[in-house]
Amino acid sequence: MTITAHAIPILTYHSIHVDGMDYASNDHIGLAEDLELIHALGWQVIGLNKLVQALIGDDWTALPQRSVAITLDDGSWFDWYDLPHPSFGMQRSMVNILRDFQQRHGAAAQPQLQATSFVIGSATARDALDKSCMIGLDWWRDDWWQQAHAEGLLQIANHSWDHRHSALPTELRYSPDADYGNFEQLEDAQECDWQIGQTQVYLQQLLGVSPSPVFAYPYGHVPDFVADDYLPEFGANMGLQAAVSTEPAMVTADSNRWRLPRYVFRRDWSSVDGLRRLLAVDV
Ligand SMILES: [Zn+2]
């Protein structure tokens, strides 16, 4: 068996996905158990930034052969605070799951342990989505982003201004005519500035330093205009160097940096064995 190239999976979890208290129904439990498997199988968690730097710096083979990156989408309080879910009880936050792992195994076990948290910029949009799609307890605020990013275990990154979410009332949208409920139809440079550019500026101000240089397409939808024209032309000026979709595949040295694939928990694997099979894929 010949391994011809490094193939690195990026794994995605949503801390707001709490539908029960077992692996298959709870992304917190999923992350905790998956970290144990990743470690036991000899894989090394690396920061998404590090993956991107290696990819664009032509230094791909310098990464450990068995590297995996972890991302969290949508950025609610469940990423940062332990919270009492009204239906399913206390939930360990994603960052505390990473800390628990370090406590159990020592910081040297996974020296580059890190996850990237893709957040929605607009506070008004988060507030509206909290009431319509989450629990309505005001648990989608941005008070934790600066500390998280500075400490480094969670890196804060851009997941658009308002996710182009269908649940947002018309008056909060970019325009009454914008086709919300998807990100695919985005082909207007001004709306891109609004969705992506102003989020970068907002994150830069809030964090006091640059956010992660990676953008995550809402819904994983990759508009050709954004990936082929807008980001290649304007991304660098905004501090962006790559973007991630949710196409289920490994990242390789040949991957297009504006279309990096990601696996999504509970869509692409929903058991520890499922992750074991996913990690066993040869390229
Ligand atoms: Zn999302």
Residues whose N, C-alpha, C, O or C-beta is under 5 A from the ligand:
A	BS01	ZN	D73 D74 P218 Y219
